[in-house]
Amino acid sequence: NEVLDDARRTIERIVTLLGTEKVLELVDRAEKTEASGGLLTCDGTQRRRTRGGVFFYLVKQLTNRKEKAYIWGVQLHNHQHKHKQGTAAGRARGQHG
């Protein structure tokens, strides 16, 4: 499965960058977050993130732009670019947020 392979490679890059101890700490934080009610997605749908989604969120909070580029590469850049385009379009129509 291509999606699963991509996730594995992403996790391998996270372990390479942050080290096993820090990754295990983040896994523990993700599990505790889930146990205490979880973390909502940022898309306004009131959906909870999966445990893996919480883990990736924590990694993104911990890493700088260069580290994010190493971990997610073009994948993250394209997502941010689309988001920025949408935001700019919204501002052009007078919407803020």
Salt bridges, closest charged atoms under 4 A:
ASP5 OD1 - ARG8 NH1 3.68
ASP6 OD1 - ARG9 NH2 2.42
GLU25 OE2 - LYS22 NZ 2.95
ASP28 OD2 - LYS32 NZ 3.09
GLU34 OE1 - ARG48 NH2 2.63
ASP43 OD2 - ARG47 NH2 2.60
